[in-house]
Amino acid sequence: MGGESLWNGKRLGAIGGGNMAEALVRGVIRAGLLSPERVSVFDISPERRAVFAALGCRAAGSAAGALDGASSPEAVLAVVEKL
């Protein structure tokens, strides 16, 4: 199974737009696994949000906004509970 099929119909949401998130997002886009429009990123820094917006990603205004549509509510709650 190719990586493309694993990502079909998926979205990527990131809370925190630091160097690691940027590398991951750039790699996913460069590999053609997701189009930038399917990626949402939130960071408290407007400058970091601008980096992702320049890539064509959705620069979310909140952490919840970055996860909107990225997963089921149950999956998001399971991750948040572990934080």
CYANA upper distance limits for C-alpha pairs under 8 A (distance plus 0.5 A):
  1 MET  CA      5 SER  CA      7.49
  1 MET  CA      6 LEU  CA      8.37
  2 GLY  CA      6 LEU  CA      7.63
  3 GLY  CA      7 TRP  CA      7.19
  3 GLY  CA     33 LEU  CA      7.60
  4 GLU  CA      8 ASN  CA      6.85
  4 GLU  CA     32 GLY  CA      8.23
  4 GLU  CA     33 LEU  CA      5.96
  7 TRP  CA     11 ARG  CA      8.41
  7 TRP  CA     33 LEU  CA      6.65
  7 TRP  CA     34 LEU  CA      7.49
 10 LYS  CA     34 LEU  CA      8.33
 10 LYS  CA     38 ARG  CA      8.00
 10 LYS  CA     70 ALA  CA      7.58
 11 ARG  CA     34 LEU  CA      8.04
 11 ARG  CA     38 ARG  CA      5.48
 11 ARG  CA     39 VAL  CA      6.41
 11 ARG  CA     40 SER  CA      8.46
 11 ARG  CA     69 GLY  CA      7.64
 11 ARG  CA     70 ALA  CA      5.31
 11 ARG  CA     71 SER  CA      7.99
 12 LEU  CA     38 ARG  CA      6.90
 12 LEU  CA     39 VAL  CA      5.28
 12 LEU  CA     40 SER  CA      6.79
 12 LEU  CA     67 LEU  CA      8.36
 12 LEU  CA     70 ALA  CA      6.16
 13 GLY  CA     39 VAL  CA      6.36
 13 GLY  CA     40 SER  CA      5.24
 13 GLY  CA     41 VAL  CA      6.21
 13 GLY  CA     66 ALA  CA      5.57
 13 GLY  CA     67 LEU  CA      5.52
 13 GLY  CA     68 ASP  CA      8.31
 13 GLY  CA     70 ALA  CA      6.19
 14 ALA  CA     21 ALA  CA      7.42
 14 ALA  CA     40 SER  CA      6.86
 14 ALA  CA     41 VAL  CA      5.21
 14 ALA  CA     42 PHE  CA      6.81
 14 ALA  CA     66 ALA  CA      6.60
 14 ALA  CA     67 LEU  CA      7.68
 15 ILE  CA     41 VAL  CA      6.54
 15 ILE  CA     42 PHE  CA      5.57
 15 ILE  CA     43 ASP  CA      6.93
 15 ILE  CA     63 ALA  CA      6.08
 15 ILE  CA     66 ALA  CA      6.99
 15 ILE  CA     67 LEU  CA      8.41
 16 GLY  CA     21 ALA  CA      7.49
 16 GLY  CA     41 VAL  CA      7.40
 16 GLY  CA     42 PHE  CA      6.11
 16 GLY  CA     43 ASP  CA      5.13
 16 GLY  CA     44 ILE  CA      8.04
 17 GLY  CA     21 ALA  CA      5.82
 17 GLY  CA     22 GLU  CA      6.78
 17 GLY  CA     41 VAL  CA      6.75
 17 GLY  CA     42 PHE  CA      6.75
 17 GLY  CA     43 ASP  CA      5.58
 17 GLY  CA     48 ARG  CA      6.53
 17 GLY  CA     49 ARG  CA      7.36
 17 GLY  CA     52 PHE  CA      8.34
 18 GLY  CA     22 GLU  CA      6.65
 18 GLY  CA     43 ASP  CA      8.30
 18 GLY  CA     48 ARG  CA      7.68
 19 ASN  CA     23 ALA  CA      6.63
 20 MET  CA     24 LEU  CA      6.71
 21 ALA  CA     25 VAL  CA      6.50
 22 GLU  CA     26 ARG  CA      6.44
 22 GLU  CA     52 PHE  CA      8.07
 23 ALA  CA     27 GLY  CA      6.53
 24 LEU  CA     28 VAL  CA      6.66
 25 VAL  CA     29 ILE  CA      6.64
 25 VAL  CA     39 VAL  CA      8.18
 26 ARG  CA     30 ARG  CA      6.37
 27 GLY  CA     31 ALA  CA      6.44
 28 VAL  CA     32 GLY  CA      6.86
 28 VAL  CA     33 LEU  CA      5.88
 28 VAL  CA     34 LEU  CA      6.62
 29 ILE  CA     33 LEU  CA      6.54
 29 ILE  CA     34 LEU  CA      5.95
 29 ILE  CA     35 SER  CA      6.37
 29 ILE  CA     36 PRO  CA      6.81
 34 LEU  CA     38 ARG  CA      6.79
 34 LEU  CA     39 VAL  CA      8.05
 35 SER  CA     39 VAL  CA      7.84
 36 PRO  CA     55 LEU  CA      7.17
 36 PRO  CA     56 GLY  CA      5.59
 36 PRO  CA     57 CYS  CA      5.13
 36 PRO  CA     58 ARG  CA      8.23
 37 GLU  CA     56 GLY  CA      6.68
 37 GLU  CA     57 CYS  CA      5.71
 37 GLU  CA     58 ARG  CA      6.95
 38 ARG  CA     57 CYS  CA      7.58
 38 ARG  CA     58 ARG  CA      8.32
 39 VAL  CA     57 CYS  CA      5.73
 39 VAL  CA     58 ARG  CA      6.64
 40 SER  CA     57 CYS  CA      6.33
 40 SER  CA     58 ARG  CA      5.05
 40 SER  CA     59 ALA  CA      6.36
 40 SER  CA     60 ALA  CA      6.64
 40 SER  CA     65 GLY  CA      8.37
 40 SER  CA     66 ALA  CA      5.44
 40 SER  CA     67 LEU  CA      7.75
 41 VAL  CA     49 ARG  CA      7.53
 41 VAL  CA     52 PHE  CA      7.53
 41 VAL  CA     57 CYS  CA      7.83
 41 VAL  CA     58 ARG  CA      6.86
 41 VAL  CA     59 ALA  CA      5.71
 41 VAL  CA     60 ALA  CA      6.09
 41 VAL  CA     66 ALA  CA      5.69
 42 PHE  CA     49 ARG  CA      7.02
 42 PHE  CA     59 ALA  CA      6.49
 42 PHE  CA     60 ALA  CA      5.35
 42 PHE  CA     61 GLY  CA      6.79
 42 PHE  CA     62 SER  CA      6.34
 42 PHE  CA     63 ALA  CA      6.05
 42 PHE  CA     65 GLY  CA      7.98
 42 PHE  CA     66 ALA  CA      6.01
 43 ASP  CA     48 ARG  CA      6.88
 43 ASP  CA     49 ARG  CA      6.39
 43 ASP  CA     60 ALA  CA      8.39
 43 ASP  CA     62 SER  CA      8.23
 43 ASP  CA     63 ALA  CA      8.21
 44 ILE  CA     48 ARG  CA      8.39
 44 ILE  CA     49 ARG  CA      8.38
 45 SER  CA     49 ARG  CA      6.90
 46 PRO  CA     50 ALA  CA      6.63
 47 GLU  CA     51 VAL  CA      7.07
 48 ARG  CA     52 PHE  CA      7.38
 49 ARG  CA     53 ALA  CA      6.74
 49 ARG  CA     59 ALA  CA      5.79
 49 ARG  CA     60 ALA  CA      8.12
 50 ALA  CA     54 ALA  CA      6.54
 50 ALA  CA     59 ALA  CA      7.58
 51 VAL  CA     55 LEU  CA      7.18
 52 PHE  CA     56 GLY  CA      7.11
 52 PHE  CA     57 CYS  CA      5.87
 52 PHE  CA     58 ARG  CA      7.63
 52 PHE  CA     59 ALA  CA      6.77
 53 ALA  CA     57 CYS  CA      5.47
 53 ALA  CA     58 ARG  CA      6.40
 53 ALA  CA     59 ALA  CA      5.98
 59 ALA  CA     66 ALA  CA      8.18
 60 ALA  CA     65 GLY  CA      5.85
 60 ALA  CA     66 ALA  CA      5.70
 61 GLY  CA     65 GLY  CA      6.80
 61 GLY  CA     66 ALA  CA      8.19
 62 SER  CA     66 ALA  CA      6.95
 63 ALA  CA     67 LEU  CA      7.26
 64 ALA  CA     68 ASP  CA      6.74
 66 ALA  CA     70 ALA  CA      8.17
 67 LEU  CA     71 SER  CA      7.42
 67 LEU  CA     76 VAL  CA      8.18
 71 SER  CA     75 ALA  CA      6.88
 71 SER  CA     76 VAL  CA      7.06
 72 SER  CA     76 VAL  CA      6.94
 73 PRO  CA     77 LEU  CA      6.65
 74 GLU  CA     78 ALA  CA      6.71
 75 ALA  CA     79 VAL  CA      6.93
 76 VAL  CA     80 VAL  CA      6.69
 77 LEU  CA     81 GLU  CA      6.47
 78 ALA  CA     82 LYS  CA      7.23
 79 VAL  CA     83 LEU  CA      7.36
